[in-house]
Amino acid sequence: MGGIRALARALLASRTLSLIDQAVVSGTSLFVTVVIGRFTVPSQLGIFALIASLIIALQNVQNALISSPYTIQRHHPCRTAAEHAGSTLALCVLLALAAAVFIAMLAWIIDLQNEKPILEAAVWTLAAMAPFIIIREFGRDYAFAHLQMSKVLLLDLGVAAIQVGTLSYLAWSDLLSTASALATIGTACGVTGLLWLYLDRKIFLVRMSRLPEALRQSWKLGRWILANQLSLVAQVNLSYWLVAVIAGTTATGIYAASMCVASLANPLVLGLSNIMFAQATLAFKEGGYAKLRHDAFKELVLLSATMTLFCLVIVFAGEQVLQLFFSSQDYLGHRDVLVGLALWQLAHAIGIPASNALSAMERVRLNFYIGLATTCITAAVIAGLVIAWGLVGAAIGLLIGSAARSAVRWGVFLTITEPAAPERSRSSKAEAATQVLRQLTDRDESERLKIVQIDVGSQAHIFTVRSSERRPVWLAHEGLVVKLYKQSGACSLSAVFEQRDALLVLHKAIHGLTFHGWKIFVPEPLHVSQSPPALIMTMVPGQKLSLCLETEGWLGDDDRESAARAISAAMQRCWSALVLHGDLAFHNILCDVPTKTLSFVDAGALSNCCKFEGVIRCWTPAAHDLAHILCDVSTNVKRAFIGRGADARNQKFSASLLWAYLESIGPDEAKQRMLDELRDCTRCHVRAIGSSMSPHGLWHLITMRVALRRVDTIFSRILSRISVPFDPYRGRGFSKNSLRARVPIPREVGSKVRWGWLLRGRS
């Protein structure tokens, strides 16, 4: 409990500092605007407003293209933290220089017109100050990404102090203008940004060779983040234009004034959401989908409660605030518009946790598609409601669009991260795991052991066992894994013993060996429990390779190729001894990039092997295991539609693995024979999905048809590397003779093969 309270206090302190920081930023911006408005002419204030919009655009572009991709990808182990930070800083410097050149060209164009010297001077000043503004904004976002809230607050307090002091002196000396104000803002950002960069210079390591790859990864994510931000801006700005076209400019002014009052919630929303994004990326890295869902729900409750209080304030005092800001009588009598816009802010805030979570999972393209679709819906709804109800219709239309955006994002997020339905309560499963562990150790040590459920599959619940005192759990083993099989008809005790035997064979064959720089681990089975059915084994390092491939940049090109070759080389050692894995798939291979380790788990799950009727199952061990991988990659149609990047990485890795195996075979003709055999085996596994006259059966039929085409795509890529042309109709028949292996295994050899019943010819 003490640790939970300490964590709660830390999060509360971070959020408090974030709110204070946003208040400083918003207050400084308001002070600058008021000072320019009071001590200069209205034309100067108008020009400053135009330049301020350019500054906001620069900050948004920097955040979308540089800072947000860094926040999402900073936990990737494909490079060191210093190299990643250095590459991102280099990209920020390039963006700052590009912005300066672009604004200078804009100033040159204005100079050619020779009409507005005040605007020309302001734009030239912005061109000189833009790099400092971008560098300071990057330093602020970098601190947010690392949850260094005190550093963020110090940066913004420094900027505020310089701006307030200098602008006050300029106003008192009657030297204030738009250009001098912009110079003050740039100087404040330059002093604080460069000072931060000097003090933290040791955390950046710039390698120019890494820059092209960093640019590619940042652009791949950042372009969709920027597009998503533009869709949100378009959703709000469309309401202004539609009101102006349909109701006139007077109504637009009243609508803008009401929006100004509703925007008083922005410092509150921005102050909380700034830190929530960084926390979401950290939660996904540390706890996966489960922790991400948990944190997203906590943030939802916090934002909902906060914005509900704001809405209540607007309901009871909104008109008074509007009258305080804008004294004209024309703004009275629009309480319904204020309430509608306040509810729009609430609906927008509710969607922020889901949006952050999708971005943390690198589903930024999906975020953009949702935003684009709801923006189009919002435009149509606002147009219809403004005609019917005027300004109230505009507010309600904006509310409907934002509510739809938030609802769809939450629906997609919950669908992607939906956990498997529990068979029993978590406590009862943990008790069963404790009971199984007691059978091994002959004593009850549950008080000093941490038993945590880490996965739920179709076959079993997986628990890790560690000592809370950092001592060995049993003998010299610092950690154990308990695989608690589900109590179902499909699970028999013989299957548990089969898996134990398969793990023993695989452990003796490749455990502890090193291939292509990767060390191989296989869990060693220690105990089989008959009641409840369970298997205790040693713990191996890494996380699922399928999760590594879900995230862009987790495996670099060099690591991906070497890992594929290591998996192929390790399994070839098994296949040459007529031993197969039995359920080889990316979710049964654990990968740890920093330590260069690969672990093979869940060997010998015979229930996953092909059961297609009427097939001669006489394929080689390599064909069976590789077919499992290709079948798993090809039949994941959901990932192909929702996460196209992850699907492409899975296909690319499976092709690399297959090619690494083919390189060891020999001439192209031998490769062709192996590919024919493997293609037949893979299609057999895919067709084993089956279909029935039901919605579920129809989905299986669609999946099977799509998967067969995806299998052909993978094989066409492989065959393009060798001289034999690809024939998509070759080997499509499933008769008894057409599926007999090109190089059949003699019966006397097949009887010696591990899981020989799979490899011997039989109908």
SVG drawing of the C-alpha trace seen along z (x, -y; Angstrom):
<svg xmlns="http://www.w3.org/2000/svg" viewBox="-35 -56 63 105">
<polyline fill="none" stroke="black" stroke-width="0.4" points="0.0,0.0 2.9,-2.4 4.2,-2.0 0.8,-2.7 0.4,-5.8 3.8,-7.0 3.0,-6.5 -0.3,-8.3 1.5,-11.2 4.0,-11.3 1.4,-11.3 -0.6,-14.0 2.5,-16.1 3.3,-15.7 -0.2,-16.7 -0.2,-19.7 3.1,-20.9 1.7,-20.4 -1.4,-22.5 0.8,-25.2 3.0,-25.2 0.1,-25.6 -1.2,-28.5 2.2,-30.2 2.2,-29.6 -1.4,-30.8 -0.9,-33.7 2.3,-34.9 0.5,-34.7 -2.4,-36.7 0.0,-39.3 1.8,-39.7 -1.5,-40.2 -2.8,-42.7 0.4,-44.8 0.6,-45.0 -3.1,-45.9 -2.8,-48.7 0.5,-50.3 0.3,-50.1 -2.3,-50.8 -4.9,-48.2 -3.0,-47.5 0.1,-46.4 -2.1,-44.0 -3.7,-42.7 -0.3,-42.0 0.9,-40.3 -2.2,-38.1 -1.3,-37.0 2.3,-36.3 1.2,-34.5 -0.8,-32.1 2.4,-31.3 4.2,-30.7 1.5,-28.3 1.7,-26.5 5.5,-26.1 5.0,-24.7 2.4,-22.2 4.5,-21.1 7.5,-20.6 5.4,-18.7 3.7,-16.4 6.8,-15.7 9.6,-15.6 8.4,-15.5 5.4,-13.1 7.3,-10.4 10.2,-10.7 7.8,-10.3 6.2,-7.2 9.4,-5.6 11.8,-6.5 11.3,-3.1 12.4,-1.2 15.7,0.7 16.9,0.7 19.3,-2.1 20.6,-3.8 18.8,-6.6 21.6,-9.0 21.6,-8.1 17.8,-8.4 17.8,-11.8 20.7,-13.0 19.0,-12.0 15.8,-13.8 17.7,-16.9 19.4,-16.9 16.0,-16.6 14.7,-19.5 17.7,-21.7 17.0,-20.8 13.3,-21.8 14.3,-25.1 16.6,-26.0 13.9,-25.0 11.4,-27.1 13.7,-30.1 14.3,-29.8 10.6,-29.5 9.6,-32.5 12.5,-34.5 11.1,-33.7 7.7,-34.9 9.2,-38.1 11.0,-38.6 7.7,-38.2 6.1,-40.8 9.1,-43.1 8.5,-42.9 5.0,-44.3 6.3,-47.4 2.9,-48.0 3.2,-47.1 6.6,-47.8 5.3,-47.0 4.3,-43.5 7.6,-43.1 9.6,-44.0 7.6,-41.6 8.0,-38.7 11.8,-39.3 12.0,-39.3 10.1,-36.0 12.5,-34.5 15.4,-35.3 13.7,-34.1 12.0,-31.0 14.9,-28.6 15.1,-29.7 11.3,-29.3 11.5,-25.7 14.5,-24.7 12.8,-25.9 9.6,-24.1 11.6,-20.9 13.2,-21.2 9.8,-21.6 8.4,-18.6 11.5,-16.5 11.0,-17.2 7.4,-16.2 8.4,-12.9 10.6,-12.1 8.0,-13.3 10.4,-15.9 7.7,-18.4 10.0,-20.5 12.3,-21.1 9.3,-22.1 8.1,-24.6 11.6,-26.1 11.9,-26.5 8.5,-28.3 9.1,-30.4 12.4,-31.6 10.7,-32.5 7.9,-34.2 10.2,-36.3 12.3,-37.5 9.2,-38.3 7.3,-40.1 10.3,-42.1 11.5,-43.1 8.0,-43.9 7.2,-46.0 10.4,-48.0 9.6,-48.5 6.1,-49.7 7.4,-52.1 10.0,-53.4 7.5,-53.8 9.6,-51.4 7.0,-48.6 6.1,-47.3 5.2,-44.0 8.8,-43.5 10.2,-44.4 7.7,-42.0 8.6,-39.2 12.3,-39.8 11.6,-39.7 9.8,-36.3 12.6,-34.9 15.3,-36.1 13.5,-34.6 13.1,-31.3 16.8,-31.4 18.2,-32.1 16.3,-29.4 16.5,-26.9 20.2,-27.2 20.8,-27.2 18.8,-23.9 20.7,-22.4 24.1,-23.3 23.2,-21.9 21.8,-18.7 24.3,-18.3 25.6,-14.9 22.3,-13.2 22.6,-13.8 24.8,-11.7 24.4,-12.8 25.4,-10.1 24.9,-11.4 24.7,-7.8 21.5,-7.3 19.9,-10.5 18.2,-9.1 16.6,-6.3 15.5,-8.7 14.0,-11.0 12.1,-8.1 10.7,-6.9 9.7,-10.3 8.0,-11.2 6.2,-7.8 4.5,-8.5 4.6,-12.3 2.7,-12.9 -0.3,-11.1 -0.1,-12.9 0.0,-16.3 -2.9,-15.2 -4.9,-14.3 -4.2,-17.7 -5.2,-19.4 -8.5,-17.5 -9.3,-18.7 -8.5,-22.3 -10.6,-21.9 -13.5,-20.5 -13.6,-23.7 -12.9,-26.2 -15.5,-24.8 -18.2,-25.8 -17.0,-29.5 -17.2,-29.5 -20.6,-27.7 -22.1,-30.1 -20.7,-33.0 -22.1,-31.7 -25.5,-30.7 -26.2,-33.2 -24.0,-36.2 -21.0,-37.9 -22.9,-39.3 -23.8,-35.8 -20.2,-34.7 -19.0,-37.4 -21.4,-36.2 -20.3,-32.6 -16.6,-33.6 -17.2,-35.4 -19.0,-32.3 -16.2,-30.1 -13.7,-32.4 -15.5,-31.8 -15.7,-28.0 -12.0,-28.1 -11.2,-29.0 -11.1,-25.3 -8.1,-24.9 -5.4,-25.6 -7.0,-22.9 -7.3,-20.4 -3.9,-21.1 -2.3,-21.0 -3.6,-17.5 -3.2,-16.1 0.4,-17.2 1.6,-14.7 -1.0,-12.1 0.5,-11.4 3.9,-10.6 2.4,-8.5 0.4,-6.5 3.6,-5.6 5.3,-4.5 2.3,-2.5 2.2,-0.6 5.9,0.1 5.8,1.4 2.4,3.2 1.1,3.6 -2.6,3.5 -3.7,4.2 -1.9,1.3 -2.7,-1.0 -6.4,-0.3 -6.2,-0.8 -4.4,-4.2 -6.8,-5.3 -9.8,-4.7 -8.2,-6.6 -7.5,-9.6 -11.0,-9.4 -12.4,-9.7 -10.1,-12.6 -10.9,-14.6 -14.6,-13.8 -14.9,-15.0 -12.8,-18.2 -14.7,-19.2 -18.1,-18.4 -17.2,-21.0 -16.3,-23.5 -19.6,-22.9 -21.5,-23.6 -19.6,-26.9 -20.7,-27.8 -24.3,-26.8 -24.6,-29.1 -22.1,-31.9 -21.4,-31.7 -23.4,-34.7 -21.8,-36.9 -18.3,-35.9 -19.3,-36.7 -20.7,-40.1 -17.5,-40.8 -15.3,-40.1 -17.6,-41.7 -19.7,-44.6 -22.0,-45.0 -25.6,-44.1 -25.6,-42.1 -23.9,-39.2 -26.7,-38.7 -29.3,-36.0 -27.0,-33.2 -26.8,-31.0 -27.8,-27.9 -24.9,-28.5 -22.4,-28.7 -23.7,-25.5 -23.5,-23.7 -19.9,-24.8 -19.0,-23.8 -20.4,-20.3 -18.4,-20.2 -15.2,-20.8 -16.4,-17.9 -16.9,-15.6 -13.5,-16.5 -11.8,-15.9 -13.4,-12.5 -11.7,-11.3 -8.2,-12.5 -7.2,-9.3 -8.3,-7.0 -6.5,-9.2 -3.3,-9.2 -3.5,-5.4 -4.0,-4.8 -1.0,-7.0 1.1,-5.2 0.3,-2.0 1.4,-3.7 -2.1,-3.6 -1.7,-7.2 -3.0,-6.6 -6.2,-5.0 -6.5,-8.1 -6.4,-10.3 -9.0,-8.3 -11.4,-8.6 -10.8,-12.3 -11.3,-12.8 -14.5,-10.9 -16.0,-12.7 -14.9,-16.1 -17.0,-15.4 -19.9,-14.3 -19.6,-17.4 -19.7,-19.7 -22.9,-18.1 -24.6,-18.1 -23.6,-21.8 -24.9,-22.9 -28.3,-21.3 -28.7,-22.5 -27.6,-26.1 -30.3,-26.4 -32.9,-25.1 -31.7,-26.5 -29.1,-29.2 -26.2,-29.5 -27.6,-26.9 -27.6,-24.4 -23.9,-25.2 -23.0,-24.4 -25.0,-21.2 -23.5,-20.1 -20.0,-20.7 -21.0,-18.7 -22.4,-15.8 -19.2,-15.6 -16.9,-15.7 -18.9,-13.1 -18.9,-10.8 -15.1,-11.2 -14.6,-10.3 -17.0,-7.4 -15.4,-5.9 -11.9,-6.3 -12.9,-4.6 -14.7,-1.8 -11.7,-1.1 -9.3,-1.3 -11.3,1.1 -11.7,3.5 -8.0,3.6 -7.0,4.1 -9.9,6.3 -8.6,9.0 -9.6,12.6 -12.6,13.6 -11.5,15.0 -12.4,18.6 -12.4,18.1 -11.7,15.2 -8.1,14.0 -7.8,14.9 -8.9,18.5 -6.4,18.9 -3.6,17.5 -4.6,19.9 -4.4,22.8 -1.0,21.7 0.1,21.5 -1.2,25.0 0.8,26.3 4.0,24.6 3.5,26.1 3.7,29.6 7.2,28.8 8.7,27.1 6.8,29.2 6.2,26.1 4.0,23.0 6.0,19.9 3.2,17.8 4.0,14.9 7.5,14.3 6.6,15.1 5.1,12.8 2.7,14.7 1.6,12.6 -0.5,13.6 1.2,12.4 -0.9,14.0 -4.1,15.9 -4.2,18.1 -6.7,20.5 -5.0,23.4 -3.8,22.1 -3.1,19.2 0.5,18.2 1.9,17.1 5.4,15.9 6.8,16.6 9.4,14.4 10.7,13.9 9.8,10.6 13.1,10.9 15.2,11.2 16.2,14.7 16.0,17.9 12.5,19.3 13.6,22.9 17.1,24.3 19.1,21.8 16.2,20.5 15.4,16.9 12.1,17.2 9.7,19.9 6.7,20.0 3.5,21.9 1.3,22.9 -2.1,23.6 -4.2,25.4 -7.8,24.6 -10.3,27.2 -11.9,28.2 -12.5,31.2 -9.8,30.2 -7.2,30.3 -6.1,33.8 -3.4,34.8 -1.6,36.6 -1.3,33.2 0.5,31.8 3.0,34.7 3.4,34.3 4.3,30.7 6.7,31.5 8.5,34.1 8.6,31.7 10.2,29.0 12.8,31.4 13.8,32.5 14.0,28.8 15.8,27.8 18.5,30.4 18.9,29.6 19.4,25.8 19.3,24.3 22.3,22.1 23.6,22.1 24.4,18.9 23.6,18.3 24.4,15.1 25.0,13.2 21.7,14.3 21.7,16.6 19.0,19.2 16.9,20.2 14.3,22.9 12.4,23.3 13.2,26.5 10.2,28.3 10.5,29.1 7.2,30.6 3.9,31.8 0.8,31.3 -2.1,33.7 -4.6,31.9 -5.0,29.1 -3.3,29.9 -0.3,27.6 3.4,27.5 6.1,25.7 9.2,24.6 12.1,22.3 11.8,18.6 13.3,17.4 13.9,13.7 12.2,11.6 8.8,10.6 6.7,12.0 8.2,11.4 4.7,10.6 4.6,7.6 8.0,6.5 6.8,6.5 3.7,4.6 5.8,1.6 7.7,-0.4 11.4,-0.6 11.6,2.0 13.6,4.3 16.0,2.4 16.9,3.8 20.1,5.4 18.5,6.9 15.6,8.2 17.8,10.0 20.1,11.5 17.2,12.6 15.6,14.3 18.8,16.1 19.3,17.1 15.8,18.6 16.4,20.5 19.8,21.8 18.5,22.9 15.5,24.7 17.6,26.3 19.6,27.9 16.3,29.4 15.0,30.3 18.2,32.1 17.7,34.3 14.1,34.9 12.7,32.8 10.0,30.2 8.6,27.4 4.9,28.2 3.5,24.7 6.1,22.4 4.7,18.9 5.9,15.4 3.8,15.3 5.8,18.4 9.2,16.8 10.4,14.3 12.8,11.6 15.0,9.3 17.0,6.9 19.3,5.3 20.7,8.6 20.4,10.3 18.4,13.3 15.7,15.5 13.5,17.9 11.3,20.7 8.2,21.5 5.1,23.7 6.7,26.5 4.7,29.5 1.1,28.1 -0.2,30.9 -3.7,29.6 -2.6,26.8 -1.3,29.1 -3.1,29.7 -6.2,32.0 -7.5,31.5 -9.3,34.7 -8.0,36.8 -4.5,35.4 -1.3,37.4 0.7,35.7 4.2,36.7 5.9,33.4 9.3,32.7 9.6,31.1 10.8,27.8 7.6,27.7 5.4,28.2 7.0,25.6 7.4,22.9 3.8,23.6 2.6,22.7 4.4,19.3 3.0,18.6 -0.5,19.7 -0.4,17.5 0.8,14.4 -1.7,14.9 -4.8,15.6 -4.5,12.5 -6.9,10.5 -7.9,8.2 -4.3,6.9 -4.1,6.5 -7.0,4.0 -6.3,2.2 -2.5,2.2 -1.2,2.3 2.3,1.4 2.5,4.2 1.1,6.6 3.8,5.6 6.5,6.1 5.2,9.6 5.1,10.5 8.6,9.1 10.0,11.0 8.4,14.2 9.8,13.8 13.3,13.1 13.0,16.2 11.9,18.4 14.7,17.1 17.3,17.7 16.2,21.3 16.1,21.6 19.7,20.3 20.9,23.4 19.2,25.9 21.3,25.7 20.4,25.0 17.3,23.3 15.6,26.6 15.9,27.8 14.5,24.5 11.6,24.9 10.8,28.4 10.9,27.2 8.7,24.2 6.2,26.5 6.1,28.7 5.8,25.8 3.1,24.1 1.0,27.3 1.4,27.6 0.6,24.0 -2.6,24.1 -3.6,27.2 -3.2,25.4 -5.2,22.4 -8.0,24.6 -8.2,26.4 -9.9,23.2 -13.1,24.6 -16.5,22.8 -20.1,23.4 -23.6,21.9 -23.3,19.2 -21.9,15.7 -18.8,17.1 -18.4,19.7 -18.8,17.0 -16.0,15.0 -13.8,18.1 -14.6,18.6 -13.6,15.0 -10.5,15.3 -9.5,18.5 -10.0,17.0 -8.0,13.8 -5.3,15.9 -4.8,18.1 -4.1,15.0 -1.7,13.6 0.2,16.9 0.6,16.7 1.9,13.1 4.6,14.2 5.7,17.1 5.8,14.8 8.2,12.5 10.5,15.4 10.4,16.9 11.3,13.6 14.8,14.1 15.4,17.3 15.3,18.1 12.2,20.3 9.0,18.3 6.1,18.3 3.0,20.4 0.0,19.4 -1.9,22.6 0.9,25.0 0.1,27.5 -3.5,26.2 -5.0,29.6 -5.6,31.4 -5.8,35.0 -4.0,37.8 -1.3,37.9 -0.7,34.2 0.1,33.5 2.6,36.4 6.0,34.8 8.4,34.2 11.0,36.0 9.0,38.5 10.3,39.8 10.7,43.6 8.5,45.3 11.5,46.7 12.8,43.1 9.4,41.6 9.0,43.9 12.1,42.3 11.0,38.7 9.8,36.7 6.0,36.5 6.4,39.1 2.6,39.6 2.6,36.1 5.3,37.0 4.4,40.6 2.2,40.9 -1.4,41.9 -4.9,41.0"/>
</svg>
